[in-house]
Amino acid sequence: MPVKNRFAELQDEITAWRRDLHENPEILFETHRTSAVVAERLKEFGCDEIVTGIGRTGVVGVIKGKTDTSGKVIGLRADMDALPIHEQTGLEYKSKIDGAMHACGHDGHTAMLLGAAKYLSETRNFDGTVVVIFQPAEEGGGGGREMCEDGMMDRWGIQEVYGMHNWPGRPVGSFAIRPGAFFAATDQFDITFEGKGGHAAKPQETVDTTVMASQAVLALQTIASRNADPIDQVVVSVTSFETSSKAFNVIPQRVHLKGTVRTMSTEMRDLAETRIKSICSGIAGTFGGSVEVKYFRGYPVMVNHEDQTEFAAEVAKAVSGGCDEAPLVMGGEDFAFMLEERPGAYILVGNGDSASVHHPEYNFNDEAIPAGCSWWAEIVERRMPAA
């Protein structure tokens, strides 16, 4: 694989960084140790500026090229947080924190961007400025949004931004990308049906919330099958069904449903929210009950910009010899907030035949490190060639 020789030399060192992060996972914005380690590494590399506390616990490092006649500024982003999962890998470097695990490979993303930062700080073989972005709370906390709201893009004059995620099932070190909508918008709903509880032997005296809620679970699937255009993507999943009574002979006063909605466009997002509220209201009215529907908008659709995606694919081909078209992904990714503020692209790098992300047996494949580091470094050196 034609990766940069320097990353082959650094692989053992970068792997050691990654495994240290894996042993010490931190969730959401609580990445205090991780952020400190990142900041200390950037200081060792000789970065020109290091700022902590962006987006609460995010870290930003600035690396200036040998020249700056272009005036270009490129951002490279990695996520740092882990997941609330009990690790089941049995690795020597398994998590030391009960109930926390790097089950999505953010330890690998952080280590690879640190490797690229070390190389770029050593060589400075580019004309412009690189801003390396280490983000907390990708897993549901919206750390990317918070870093943007802290003024990161304007403060450092970032003009383009690039991100990467490992991908189980793809050959190690191979790449895939697609322009336009890539990762889904991720919303949540919270529905409470209210009726009249009573004895299960006397249903005629009750307003049965279990019937209402059961009807709703099925009816919500008609959003995809009967409301959405068949070529549009929408997933409506009820993931929790909880009654106010646990007794076998009681019809409960209320039932609480929770779930998620995944969409690939603003129009479909709006339709799903409207239909969920309308369907649940109609069902409650039909059965003589009432309903409260709360709808929470999470991450927006992550949209790759066309020119930057084409460029990112060219770099991937230079590194690995090819770049495939990636599938649409119904999972969410809060790099979407950065791509709303600046043009850029997000790419997948193969993790090999591993367990899937968010699985207790998942592990980032350290053999992907040279390819990932090389891609980030090449983004910089090709986009801002030395004067």
GUMI-446166 format. One line per field, with one value per residue (C-alpha): residue number from 1; residue in three letters; y negated, z negated, x negated. Coordinates in Angstrom, 3 decimals. Example, Ala and Ser with C-alpha at 12.3 -4.5 7.8 and 13.67 -1.06 7.14 Angstrom:
<atoms>
kolro <- [1, 2] $
rodren <- [ala, ser] $
Y <- [4.500, 1.060] $
Z <- [-7.800, -7.140] $
X <- [-12.300, -13.670] $
</atoms>
This chain:
<atoms>
kolro <- [1, 2, 3, 4, 5, 6, 7, 8, 9, 10, 11, 12, 13, 14, 15, 16, 17, 18, 19, 20, 21, 22, 23, 24, 25, 26, 27, 28, 29, 30, 31, 32, 33, 34, 35, 36, 37, 38, 39, 40, 41, 42, 43, 44, 45, 46, 47, 48, 49, 50, 51, 52, 53, 54, 55, 56, 57, 58, 59, 60, 61, 62, 63, 64, 65, 66, 67, 68, 69, 70, 71, 72, 73, 74, 75, 76, 77, 78, 79, 80, 81, 82, 83, 84, 85, 86, 87, 88, 89, 90, 91, 92, 93, 94, 95, 96, 97, 98, 99, 100, 101, 102, 103, 104, 105, 106, 107, 108, 109, 110, 111, 112, 113, 114, 115, 116, 117, 118, 119, 120, 121, 122, 123, 124, 125, 126, 127, 128, 129, 130, 131, 132, 133, 134, 135, 136, 137, 138, 139, 140, 141, 142, 143, 144, 145, 146, 147, 148, 149, 150, 151, 152, 153, 154, 155, 156, 157, 158, 159, 160, 161, 162, 163, 164, 165, 166, 167, 168, 169, 170, 171, 172, 173, 174, 175, 176, 177, 178, 179, 180, 181, 182, 183, 184, 185, 186, 187, 188, 189, 190, 191, 192, 193, 194, 195, 196, 197, 198, 199, 200, 201, 202, 203, 204, 205, 206, 207, 208, 209, 210, 211, 212, 213, 214, 215, 216, 217, 218, 219, 220, 221, 222, 223, 224, 225, 226, 227, 228, 229, 230, 231, 232, 233, 234, 235, 236, 237, 238, 239, 240, 241, 242, 243, 244, 245, 246, 247, 248, 249, 250, 251, 252, 253, 254, 255, 256, 257, 258, 259, 260, 261, 262, 263, 264, 265, 266, 267, 268, 269, 270, 271, 272, 273, 274, 275, 276, 277, 278, 279, 280, 281, 282, 283, 284, 285, 286, 287, 288, 289, 290, 291, 292, 293, 294, 295, 296, 297, 298, 299, 300, 301, 302, 303, 304, 305, 306, 307, 308, 309, 310, 311, 312, 313, 314, 315, 316, 317, 318, 319, 320, 321, 322, 323, 324, 325, 326, 327, 328, 329, 330, 331, 332, 333, 334, 335, 336, 337, 338, 339, 340, 341, 342, 343, 344, 345, 346, 347, 348, 349, 350, 351, 352, 353, 354, 355, 356, 357, 358, 359, 360, 361, 362, 363, 364, 365, 366, 367, 368, 369, 370, 371, 372, 373, 374, 375, 376, 377, 378, 379, 380, 381, 382, 383, 384, 385, 386, 387] $
rodren <- [met, pro, val, lys, asn, arg, phe, ala, glu, leu, gln, asp, glu, ile, thr, ala, trp, arg, arg, asp, leu, his, glu, asn, pro, glu, ile, leu, phe, glu, thr, his, arg, thr, ser, ala, val, val, ala, glu, arg, leu, lys, glu, phe, gly, cys, asp, glu, ile, val, thr, gly, ile, gly, arg, thr, gly, val, val, gly, val, ile, lys, gly, lys, thr, asp, thr, ser, gly, lys, val, ile, gly, leu, arg, ala, asp, met, asp, ala, leu, pro, ile, his, glu, gln, thr, gly, leu, glu, tyr, lys, ser, lys, ile, asp, gly, ala, met, his, ala, cys, gly, his, asp, gly, his, thr, ala, met, leu, leu, gly, ala, ala, lys, tyr, leu, ser, glu, thr, arg, asn, phe, asp, gly, thr, val, val, val, ile, phe, gln, pro, ala, glu, glu, gly, gly, gly, gly, gly, arg, glu, met, cys, glu, asp, gly, met, met, asp, arg, trp, gly, ile, gln, glu, val, tyr, gly, met, his, asn, trp, pro, gly, arg, pro, val, gly, ser, phe, ala, ile, arg, pro, gly, ala, phe, phe, ala, ala, thr, asp, gln, phe, asp, ile, thr, phe, glu, gly, lys, gly, gly, his, ala, ala, lys, pro, gln, glu, thr, val, asp, thr, thr, val, met, ala, ser, gln, ala, val, leu, ala, leu, gln, thr, ile, ala, ser, arg, asn, ala, asp, pro, ile, asp, gln, val, val, val, ser, val, thr, ser, phe, glu, thr, ser, ser, lys, ala, phe, asn, val, ile, pro, gln, arg, val, his, leu, lys, gly, thr, val, arg, thr, met, ser, thr, glu, met, arg, asp, leu, ala, glu, thr, arg, ile, lys, ser, ile, cys, ser, gly, ile, ala, gly, thr, phe, gly, gly, ser, val, glu, val, lys, tyr, phe, arg, gly, tyr, pro, val, met, val, asn, his, glu, asp, gln, thr, glu, phe, ala, ala, glu, val, ala, lys, ala, val, ser, gly, gly, cys, asp, glu, ala, pro, leu, val, met, gly, gly, glu, asp, phe, ala, phe, met, leu, glu, glu, arg, pro, gly, ala, tyr, ile, leu, val, gly, asn, gly, asp, ser, ala, ser, val, his, his, pro, glu, tyr, asn, phe, asn, asp, glu, ala, ile, pro, ala, gly, cys, ser, trp, trp, ala, glu, ile, val, glu, arg, arg, met, pro, ala, ala] $
Y <- [0.000, -3.328, -5.070, -7.564, -5.837, -8.036, -6.526, -3.015, -4.113, -5.707, -2.894, -1.252, -4.610, -5.607, -2.158, -2.634, -5.960, -4.322, -1.446, -3.801, -5.695, -2.391, -1.459, -4.793, -5.554, -8.643, -9.343, -12.420, -15.661, -13.941, -13.514, -15.267, -12.764, -12.224, -15.961, -16.435, -13.631, -15.128, -18.611, -17.265, -15.361, -18.453, -20.427, -17.767, -17.956, -21.710, -22.893, -26.660, -27.055, -24.704, -25.647, -23.518, -23.943, -24.506, -22.906, -22.286, -19.674, -19.894, -20.561, -22.560, -22.591, -24.928, -23.936, -26.486, -25.481, -26.602, -29.377, -30.952, -32.643, -30.779, -32.016, -28.641, -27.065, -23.439, -21.728, -18.029, -16.546, -13.423, -12.429, -11.391, -9.998, -6.416, -4.625, -3.377, 0.292, 3.117, 4.335, 8.047, 8.230, 9.823, 7.722, 7.032, 3.343, 3.641, 0.838, 0.164, -1.731, 0.411, -0.402, -2.511, -1.315, -2.622, -0.592, -2.912, -3.413, -7.015, -5.991, -5.064, -8.298, -10.366, -8.410, -8.698, -12.460, -12.768, -10.801, -13.147, -16.166, -14.844, -14.359, -17.744, -19.470, -17.781, -18.449, -21.675, -20.800, -22.853, -26.442, -27.497, -26.488, -23.245, -23.203, -19.792, -19.398, -16.861, -16.741, -15.352, -14.002, -12.697, -9.822, -11.733, -14.836, -17.109, -18.078, -19.147, -21.622, -23.006, -23.508, -25.403, -27.461, -28.376, -30.104, -27.612, -28.080, -31.875, -32.038, -30.100, -31.057, -27.457, -27.299, -23.547, -20.656, -16.906, -13.928, -10.154, -7.066, -3.480, -0.960, 2.735, 5.063, 3.044, 4.247, 2.727, -0.639, -0.863, -3.893, -4.704, -7.999, -9.567, -13.142, -14.703, -13.213, -10.500, -9.972, -10.396, -12.983, -11.403, -12.451, -11.047, -10.885, -10.476, -9.547, -9.157, -7.724, -8.517, -6.533, -5.138, -2.291, 0.503, 4.204, 6.388, 8.413, 5.277, 3.739, 2.053, -0.261, -1.352, -3.284, -0.840, -2.523, 0.739, 1.025, -2.579, -2.212, 1.117, -0.400, -3.286, -1.022, 0.580, -2.584, -4.508, -2.071, -3.473, -6.635, -4.673, -2.397, -4.812, -8.437, -8.573, -8.451, -4.912, -6.299, -8.394, -7.018, -7.044, -4.726, -5.005, -2.651, -2.308, -1.087, -1.270, -0.321, -0.904, -0.696, -2.432, 0.903, 4.129, 6.252, 9.058, 8.106, 4.315, 2.258, -0.612, -4.258, -5.257, -3.836, -5.494, -4.915, -6.026, -5.712, -7.166, -8.576, -8.527, -10.561, -11.797, -15.119, -18.087, -17.429, -13.830, -14.922, -17.403, -14.806, -12.202, -14.624, -15.790, -12.273, -10.898, -13.612, -13.196, -9.382, -9.292, -12.025, -10.183, -6.866, -8.416, -10.152, -7.013, -5.046, -7.843, -8.658, -11.442, -11.618, -13.840, -13.653, -15.192, -15.281, -16.087, -16.989, -15.647, -15.627, -16.954, -15.051, -14.935, -16.248, -15.906, -18.819, -17.771, -19.409, -18.413, -14.864, -14.502, -15.779, -13.472, -10.496, -11.438, -11.531, -8.146, -6.666, -8.021, -6.423, -3.047, -2.643, -3.044, -4.570, -2.978, -4.611, -4.370, -3.363, -5.658, -5.269, -5.590, -6.161, -9.727, -11.716, -15.129, -16.100, -17.247, -20.478, -21.285, -20.541, -22.947, -25.698, -24.938, -22.891, -19.587, -15.822, -12.741, -9.412, -5.798, -3.770, 0.015, 1.735, 5.271, 8.240, 6.965, 6.811, 3.931, 0.565, 0.187, 3.913, 5.054, 7.141, 4.378, 3.234, 0.678, 2.331, 0.805, 1.969, -0.861, -3.523, -4.174, -4.582, -6.893, -9.078, -9.229, -10.347, -13.250, -14.306, -14.066, -16.181, -18.962, -18.575, -18.284, -20.998, -23.414, -22.389, -23.846, -27.147] $
Z <- [0.000, 1.070, -2.290, -3.517, -4.818, -7.913, -9.087, -8.712, -10.981, -13.444, -13.463, -16.699, -18.479, -17.186, -18.089, -21.650, -21.848, -20.540, -23.008, -25.916, -24.867, -24.533, -28.118, -29.402, -27.631, -28.492, -27.588, -26.005, -27.288, -30.114, -27.952, -30.470, -30.438, -26.687, -25.991, -28.273, -26.514, -23.118, -24.183, -25.642, -22.435, -20.312, -22.573, -22.137, -18.356, -18.401, -17.203, -16.820, -18.921, -21.209, -22.701, -25.063, -26.251, -22.816, -22.895, -26.629, -26.356, -22.726, -21.695, -18.711, -17.411, -14.745, -12.463, -10.046, -6.812, -5.705, -3.813, -3.765, -0.399, 0.309, -2.795, -2.926, -6.206, -6.346, -9.330, -10.097, -12.681, -14.880, -17.627, -21.069, -23.104, -23.978, -24.546, -27.707, -26.819, -28.824, -26.804, -25.965, -23.825, -26.379, -25.013, -27.044, -26.712, -27.333, -29.065, -32.677, -33.162, -33.987, -31.644, -29.203, -25.995, -22.757, -20.773, -17.749, -17.084, -18.183, -19.923, -16.472, -14.893, -17.589, -17.323, -13.519, -13.600, -16.230, -13.904, -11.035, -13.310, -14.312, -10.680, -9.550, -12.458, -11.457, -7.731, -7.342, -3.625, -2.710, -1.993, -4.435, -7.851, -9.274, -12.188, -13.870, -15.704, -18.481, -19.336, -22.388, -22.547, -19.063, -20.489, -21.091, -22.818, -19.819, -20.537, -16.929, -17.267, -20.499, -18.977, -16.090, -18.482, -20.327, -17.110, -16.073, -12.327, -12.409, -15.159, -13.085, -9.668, -8.648, -4.961, -4.448, -6.892, -6.534, -8.715, -8.715, -10.263, -10.333, -8.724, -9.708, -6.765, -4.362, -3.564, -5.953, -4.752, -1.783, -1.342, -0.382, -0.055, 1.570, 2.386, 1.026, -1.762, -3.431, -7.094, -8.295, -10.475, -13.879, -15.806, -18.857, -19.962, -23.371, -23.366, -26.373, -25.956, -28.791, -29.366, -32.267, -34.150, -35.815, -36.416, -33.447, -34.074, -33.446, -30.239, -29.539, -32.473, -31.193, -28.352, -27.419, -26.768, -25.765, -22.819, -21.834, -22.091, -20.255, -17.410, -17.312, -17.057, -13.951, -12.474, -12.690, -10.145, -7.554, -7.463, -5.509, -3.628, -2.764, -3.315, -2.084, 1.572, 2.074, 3.245, 0.087, -3.040, -6.382, -9.381, -12.274, -15.143, -18.455, -20.839, -24.250, -25.387, -29.090, -30.992, -34.265, -35.827, -35.930, -37.305, -35.167, -35.996, -35.606, -32.499, -32.906, -33.161, -30.763, -28.308, -27.408, -24.013, -22.911, -19.586, -16.816, -13.334, -10.629, -7.447, -4.568, -3.788, -5.552, -3.753, -4.969, -8.457, -8.547, -7.171, -9.773, -12.672, -11.371, -10.739, -14.120, -15.898, -13.653, -13.839, -17.624, -18.101, -15.854, -17.636, -21.079, -19.983, -18.402, -21.641, -23.962, -25.426, -25.103, -24.020, -24.455, -21.707, -22.204, -19.182, -19.570, -16.577, -16.898, -14.342, -10.875, -7.660, -7.049, -3.527, -1.735, 0.565, 4.152, 4.949, 1.623, 1.964, 5.395, 4.009, 0.963, 3.263, 5.388, 2.257, 1.157, 4.544, 4.210, 0.783, 1.322, 5.074, 5.142, 3.569, 3.702, 3.623, 0.062, -0.723, -2.395, -6.158, -8.353, -11.411, -12.529, -12.591, -14.191, -11.773, -9.967, -12.006, -10.741, -7.156, -7.580, -8.450, -5.924, -2.732, -3.275, -3.116, -5.309, -4.254, -5.447, -5.960, -6.120, -9.497, -8.095, -9.273, -12.754, -14.930, -14.011, -15.703, -18.952, -19.647, -22.908, -20.925, -18.493, -18.289, -16.044, -13.656, -14.156, -10.676, -9.302, -10.969, -8.127, -5.556, -7.749, -8.708, -5.091, -3.884, -6.318, -5.511, -1.769, -2.097, -3.417, -1.083, 2.065, 1.161, 0.047, 2.049, 0.894, 2.588] $
X <- [0.000, -1.624, -1.284, -3.830, -6.956, -6.993, -3.718, -5.068, -7.914, -5.495, -2.941, -4.106, -4.142, -0.706, 0.624, -0.625, 1.215, 4.374, 4.253, 3.685, 6.812, 8.670, 7.782, 9.038, 12.334, 14.339, 17.971, 19.591, 18.033, 16.142, 13.028, 10.784, 7.918, 8.170, 8.156, 5.149, 3.255, 4.062, 2.976, -0.272, -1.063, -0.407, -2.743, -5.438, -5.024, -5.634, -2.234, -2.095, 1.035, 2.959, 6.307, 8.378, 11.955, 13.503, 16.953, 16.389, 13.618, 12.522, 8.917, 7.681, 4.113, 2.697, -0.176, -1.606, -3.284, -6.738, -4.965, -1.528, -1.206, 2.047, 3.877, 5.651, 6.766, 7.890, 9.499, 9.035, 11.398, 11.336, 13.793, 12.534, 15.446, 16.353, 19.671, 21.476, 20.865, 19.296, 16.324, 16.182, 13.025, 10.689, 7.819, 4.696, 5.507, 9.253, 11.112, 10.185, 13.454, 16.455, 19.326, 17.285, 15.675, 14.226, 16.744, 16.815, 13.106, 12.802, 9.585, 8.281, 9.507, 7.802, 4.560, 4.488, 5.031, 2.314, 0.035, 0.847, 0.269, -3.150, -4.152, -2.826, -4.584, -7.849, -7.697, -5.671, -5.711, -2.660, -1.651, 1.043, 2.368, 3.759, 6.180, 6.450, 9.764, 10.274, 13.962, 15.801, 19.345, 19.979, 22.022, 25.222, 23.904, 23.467, 19.873, 19.411, 22.268, 20.810, 17.361, 18.970, 21.100, 17.900, 16.831, 14.162, 14.566, 14.307, 11.700, 9.174, 10.504, 11.158, 12.155, 12.603, 12.981, 12.407, 13.326, 12.925, 14.532, 13.354, 15.713, 15.907, 16.402, 14.271, 10.730, 8.216, 6.990, 9.372, 11.614, 15.218, 17.056, 20.103, 21.150, 24.324, 26.426, 24.346, 25.353, 28.926, 30.587, 31.215, 34.315, 36.085, 39.686, 41.271, 44.975, 47.274, 50.786, 53.179, 56.375, 58.357, 56.799, 58.690, 59.108, 58.221, 61.412, 63.512, 62.115, 65.455, 64.770, 61.374, 59.799, 57.078, 53.729, 52.031, 54.406, 53.750, 49.988, 49.963, 51.953, 49.495, 46.437, 47.918, 49.414, 46.135, 44.689, 47.095, 44.982, 42.379, 44.772, 47.595, 46.510, 42.934, 41.958, 40.591, 37.240, 36.798, 35.152, 36.946, 36.755, 39.215, 38.373, 40.209, 37.530, 39.219, 42.765, 43.350, 46.652, 47.466, 48.413, 46.443, 49.299, 50.763, 54.350, 54.274, 54.988, 52.507, 53.437, 50.664, 48.150, 44.877, 43.218, 39.761, 38.056, 35.950, 36.460, 33.776, 34.154, 32.015, 33.690, 35.259, 38.545, 38.741, 37.729, 40.620, 43.044, 42.055, 42.533, 45.919, 47.202, 46.066, 48.029, 51.070, 51.173, 50.858, 53.453, 55.905, 55.427, 55.835, 59.017, 60.414, 60.076, 61.185, 57.813, 55.274, 51.649, 48.614, 45.977, 42.543, 40.262, 36.572, 34.412, 30.896, 28.097, 28.981, 28.310, 24.557, 24.004, 20.657, 19.833, 19.276, 15.913, 14.344, 15.684, 14.118, 10.824, 11.001, 11.589, 8.561, 6.417, 7.787, 6.891, 3.360, 3.010, 4.677, 5.010, 8.779, 11.869, 15.318, 18.726, 20.006, 23.586, 26.084, 25.778, 28.875, 26.718, 26.045, 22.808, 22.391, 19.628, 22.785, 22.677, 19.179, 20.201, 23.116, 20.634, 17.887, 17.477, 15.752, 16.034, 16.201, 14.678, 14.752, 11.557, 11.703, 11.375, 11.294, 13.317, 14.139, 17.216, 19.511, 19.245, 21.229, 20.713, 19.034, 16.521, 15.536, 11.919, 10.244, 7.780, 4.320, 3.294, 5.481, 3.324, 0.820, 3.605, 5.667, 2.698, 1.530, 4.966, 5.074, 1.510, 2.131, 5.284, 3.074, 0.099, 2.233, 4.739, 2.013, -1.078, -4.367, -5.168] $
</atoms>
